[in-house]
Amino acid sequence: MNWTVAIPEIALACLGMAILMFGVLSKARNTFHICSLMTVGALVLTAALVLSSNGGLGYNGLFLADSYAMFAKLLVLAAAVLGVIVSIDYNEHNDLRRFEFPVLMLYATVGMMIMVSASNLMSLYMGLELQSLSIYVLAAFARDDLRSSEAGLKYFVLGALASGLLLYGISLIYGFSGSMAFDQLALVLSDSSHASPGLIVGIVFVVAGLAFKISAVPFHMWTPDVYEGAPTPVTAFMATAPKVAAVALFVRVMISPFGHLLAQWQQLIVLIAMASMVLGAFAAIGQSNIKRLMAYSSIGHMGYILVGLAAGTQQGVRGVLIYLVTYVFTNAGMFACIIAMRRRGRAVERIADLGGLWRSDPGMAAALTIFLFSMAGLPPFSGFIGKYFVFGAAMQSGLVTLAVVGVLASAVSAYYYIRIIKVMYFDAPEPAFDVRPASLSIVAGAGALFTLIFFLFPAPVVAAAEAAAKGLFG
């Protein structure tokens, strides 16, 4: 059965259980703080186990540990560590000091790691649901806040609908092909004549279910409300780690079992990518709440990422992975700055609250400027590198119209990013924010440094992404 391929996941799940038991039995006043630090340690230890694992196929073909899964897992774990770190001070200030919070993040991460190693439609669904159930609870974690309860309920109801679509698609694929294993499906579908209309409909439903998880149009409707209503560290976590896992899963599903049917599903991905980029570019223009703006920004970025998937090539997958790296560090740093927006102990979320920030906090203003320029895709920031690779892959695959739409949408989105910079540097100054904790400064500083100097040293990430993409294509 080769159970050792899942040692990192098993270790993280066991460590999560140990942290949970410690939280239940501990009498210390700072139990939440200790459990958060233990969770960070568990995630770092798991990353070391991922790096030292040999890989292979296990559990009768349900679980695959390859170079592609290793790349995605390390990025998921990095995003999860950043998410836990930015949550510590926020939860202390907002009376959310409950040890279950980091444990839920940990088990969501276990689900994500199972997702990216899934080599069967059944293990895919198990990992997806473990991640989703944890995040449903996290979104509604601020029980006394009506917006948080509403966010959790909306995400749960719409997530259940998406799970139904995904399961229906899986059942159709199994019924018309006779298998749920990726390698068996790839073997059967190597001759496209075996792709019956019923199986193609099943693929469409699977795409719909996975598009919901990455908040791509037209399955994006939950994103602005959930991003705004959930506690900000949960929003930061949702915007990074789960997106990496869902995109990695999406790419594996479309390339591994259904890669021979590229002609059948490529146009569907092209349409979803175009719609996501356009809606993300235009819907964010009128937003006054920065968390809602980041929600629409996330929808747009998922569209750019799907450009690489639409190419259906090794270069396209490499572009997707590079884009994910730049996306995680930029968004983690951006949300660290958003969490630091506090006055007299109360969080503020309006873009207008950033007025004249460069006078009262030039360091935070500089970091936000770097993140916003990167998200706009301006050189030499890391966001430009990510877009360069995905658009280049689309051009090589002949998807010129898609690449042009992407460039134009990126130009439109630059307006609302630069508008925030205008508010920080040219609007009347607002009262200074409270002194931010060191944890937020570290995350924002590390994210800004990575975003700023990535173009000088892209080779290690590009090489790792190339190896991961090569591993996916065999």
N, C-alpha and C positions, 0 to 999 in steps of 0.2 A: 504493500500500500504506500510505502515511502512517506510516512507521516512527518519526517524530519524537514520536508520542504516548507512546512508551516510553523517552524519553531519561533520565528519572530512574532507571529500572530498569537500563538499559544502563550508565549512568555508575556506579551502585553496584556492578554486577557487575564492571566493568573495574577499579574502585578495589580491590575485593576481591582480584582477581587480582594487582594491583600489591602489595598488602599481603602476600599469600601469598608472592610472589617475594622481597620484602624479608625476610620471616621466614626463608625457606630460605637466602638468601645472607648474611644478617647474622651477624657474628661478635661482636656486642655482648652483654654479659652480661644486659642488661635488655631483650632483644628482645621478650619478652612485653609488658612495660610500654609500649614504644614502639608495638607493633602495636595494643594496646588503645586508646591515644590516637589513633592514625591511624584506627582504626575509628570512634571517636566523631566525628572530623572528617569522615570519609566520610559518615556518617549525617546529620550537620548540613548538609553540602553538598547531599546528596540532598533534604533537606527544602526547601532553598532552590530547588532545581530543580523540585520539585513545586509550590511556590507560584507559580513563574514560568511553568509550562507552560500551554499554551493549551487542551489537552484535545481530544477528538474520538475518532473510531473508527478503528482501524488494524489492520494485518495481516489484511486480508480479513474483518473482523468478529470476530476472535478477542480483541481487546483494546480496552477502552473506558476512556478517561480523562474522567470527569465530576466534578461537584461532590461527589457521594457518595464516589467513589474518593479524591478529594483529601482529604476530611475523614478517612477511614479511614487513608490512608497517613500523614498527619501524626501521627495518634495512634499508629500502629504504630512509626514512627520515633522518636517521643518515648519510648515504652516500651522500645524497643531501646537507645536511648542510656542510659536509667536502668539497664537490665540490664547493659550493659557496664561502667558506672561501678561498680556494686556488686560486680562480679566481680573487680576488679583486686586489692584487698587480700586477699580470701578466697583467691584462687588463689596469691598470694605466700606466704601462711601455710600452705597445705595442699599445697605442692609440686605444684601444677598449672600451673606457669609455662610453658605451651606456647603458642606464637603461634597455633596452629591454633584455639584456643578462641574468640577474638574473630572470626576469619575465618568459623568455622561460624555464629556468631551473625549475621554480616553476610549470609551466603548464605541463612540461614533468613529473614532480613528481605526479601531479594530475592523469595523464594518467596511471602511474605505480600503483598508489593506486587502481584505478578502475580495472586494470588488475588482481591484486592479489585477489580481491574480486569478480571477475566475476564468475557467476554460470550459465551462458548461453553463447553459442557460439557468440551471437550477442553483448552482453556487453563486451565479451573478445575482439572482433575486435574493438569496439569503444575505449576502453582503450588503446589498442595497437597502434592505429593510432594517437591518441592524443599525446602519448609519442613520436612516430616516427616523426611526422610532426615537433614537437618542436626541436628534435635533428638534423633533416635535416638542419634546419636553423642555429643551433649552430655550426655544423661542417663547414659551409661555412661563419661563422660570420666575419672572417678577410677578408673583400671583396677585399682588395688591395693585398692579398697574393694569388698567383696562385695556390699554393698547397692546401690552404684551400678551394678555389672555386672548385678545382678538387675533393677534398675529399667529399664536400657536394653533388656534382653532382653524383659521383659514389655511394654514400650511398643512394641517392634518387632513382636512376635508379634501382639498385639492390634491394632496399627496396620495390619498387613498384612491382617488379617481385615476391618477397617473399609474399607480400600481395595478389597478384593474386593467387599464389599457395594455400595460406591459405584459401582464399574465395572459391576457387574451392573445396577444401577439405570439408569446412563447408557445401557447397551446396550438395555435395554427401552424407554427413552424414545425413543432413536433409531429402534429397530425399529418402534415404533407411531406415530411422528410423522413420520419421514423427515428430521429435522433435529436438529442439536445447537446451533445458534445461538439465543441467547436471543430475539432479535427475531423470528426465524422461528417459534419455538415459541409466542411470545405471539400472533402473527398466527393461527396454526393453532388455538390454544386459545381465541381470543376467542369462539368458539362452543363452549360447554361440551359440546355433543353430540359433538364430535370427540374428547373425552377417553375413550378406550376403557378397559375394565378393566385391560388390560395396561399402559397408560401410567400409570394410577393406582398400580399395584403398583410400577412403576419409580420413581415419585416417593417412595413409601414407603421403598424401598431407598436412595435418595439422602438422604432425611431421616435414615435410620439411620446412614449413613456420616458425615454432617456432625455429627450429634448426638454421635458418638464424639469428634470433634475438639474439641468444646466441653465434653466430659465431662458430658453431660446423662444423666439416668436414662432407660432402663436400660443405657446404654453408658458407665457411669462407673467400672466395676470396676477399671480401671487406675490411677485418679487417686491414691488414698491411698498406695499402695505406691510409685508413681513419684515423687510429691511428697516422700515421706520419704527414699527411697533416693538420688535424684539429688543432686549437689552443690547447696547452697542457692542460689547465684546462678542455676543452671540452673532450679531450681524457681521463682525469682522471675521469670525470663524467660518460662518456660512459662505462668505464671499471668497474664501481662499481654499481651505483644505477640501471641503466637499466638492467644490467646482473642479479641482484637480482630479479627484478620484472619478467623478462622473464623466469628465472629458476623456480621461484615460480609458475608462470602461467603454464609452461610446466608440472611441477609435478602435479598440480591440475587437468589439463586436462587429463593426462594419468591415474591418480589414481581414480578420482571421477567418471566420466562417463564411462571410458574404463578399469577400474580396473579388471573387470571380464574377459577381453580379454587379460590378461597378456601374455598368451602363444602365442598370435598372434603378439604382438608388441615388446616383450622382445628382440628377436634377432636383430631387427632393431636398438633398442637403444644400444645394446651391440656393434654392428658394428660401429655405429656413435661414441660411447665412445672410442673404440679401435683406430679408425682412428684419432680422435682428439688428443688423448694422444700421439700417435706415431708421427704425423705431428708436434705437438707442441714441442716435444722433439728434433726432428732432424732438422726442418726448421730454428730454432732459432740459431743454432750453428754458421752459417756463417754471422750473422747480425753484422753490425758495428754501426748502429743507435739504440740508446737505446729504442726509442719509437716503432720501428718495432720489436725489441726483445720482448718488453712487449706485443705487439699484438700476437705474436706466443705463448708467455707464457700464455696469456689469453685463446687462443684456447686450449692449453693443460689442463689448469685448468677446462675449461668447460667439457672436457673429463672425468676428475676425478670426477666432480660433477655428470655427467650422470651415473657413476658407481653405485652411490646410487640409482638413479631412476631405473636403470636396475634391481636392486634387487627386486623392486616392493613390498617392505614390509615396515612396520612402522619403523623398524630399519634403512632401507635405506633412508627414508625421513628424519628421525632424523639426519642421517649422512650428508645429503645434506644441511640441515639448519645450522648445526654446521660449515660445510665447508664454507658456504656463509659468516658467521660472521667473520671467520678468514680471508677470502679472501678480504672482504671489507676494514678492517682496515690495512691489509698489503699493499694492492694496493694504498689506499689513502695516506698512509705514503710514499710509494715509489714514487708516482707521485709528492708529495710535494717536495721531494728531486730533482726530475728531473726538476721541475719548477724553483728550486733554482740554477740550473746550468746556470749561467749568467756571462759573462765576458765583462767588459766595456759597460754594458747595453744591450748586445746582448745575446740571448739564444743560447746555444750550446747543441748538442744532440748526439755527437759521444761518444762511450764508451771510446775511447782513451782520451777524455777530462777529465776523472776521474783519470788520472795518478797521483800517489803520493798524493792522496787526504788526506790521514791520516796525512800528515805533515802540510798541510795548513788549514784543517778543520776536526779535529779528531771527533767532534760530529756528523757531517754529515756522515763521513765514518763509524762510529759505527752504526748509524741508518740504513744506506744502507746495512751493513753487516747483521744486524738482519733481515731485510726484505728479503734479498736474501736467507739466510739460511732457512727462513720460507717457501718461495716459493719452495725451493728445497725439502721441507718436512723433514728436519733434526730435530731430537729431540734436546732440549726440546721446540722448538718454536711452535707457534700456528698452523702453516701449517701441522706439523706432526700429531697433534691431529685430524684435519679435515680429513686427509688421513686415519688415523687409523680407524675412524668411517665408512667411505664409503667403504674401502676395507674389513673391518670386516663384514659389512652387505652383501657384495657380496659373501664372503666366506660362510656365514650362508645360503645364498640362492643357494648355489651350483655353483656359477659362479667363479670357481677357476681359469680358464684360463684368464678371464677378470681381476681378481685381480692380477695375476702374470704379465700380460702385463702392468698393471698400475704401479706396483712396478718397473719393468724394465725401463719403460718410465721415471719414476721419477728419477731413477739413471742416465739415460742419460741426462736429463734436468739439473741435478746438475752440469754438466760440464760447461754449459754456465753461470750459476749463479756464480759458484766459479771463473770462468775466470774474471768476473767483480771485484770480491774481490781481485784477483791477481793483476789486473791493479791498484786498489786503494792503495795496500800496497807494491807492489814490482816494479812497472814501474817507469820510470823517472818522476819526478814531473812536472806537467803543472802549468801555472800561476794560482794563487788563484782565486776563484770565488768572485763575488761581495758580499757585505754584504747582507744577506737575511733578508726579513722582518719577524717580529714577528709571523705573521699569519702562514707562512710556517713552522717556527720552532715549533709552537704549534701543528700543524697537524702531522708533522713528529715525534715529541716527543711523542704525545699521541698514535700514531700508533705503534711506537717502544716499548713503555711501555706495551701496550696491548699485542702485539705479544710476548714479552719476558716473561711476567708473567702469560699468560693465562693458562699455564699448572699447575700453583699452585692453581688457582681458577676457574676451568672449570665448577663446579657444577651448578651455576645459569644458564649459557647458555645451558648446556646439559639438565637441567630440563625444561627450557622454550621450547627448541626444541622438547623434548619428549612430552610435553603437546600439542604443535602445531601439531606434527605428529599424535598424538592420535585424535585430533580434525578433522584432514583431513580424517582419516579412520573411524570416527564416533564412 
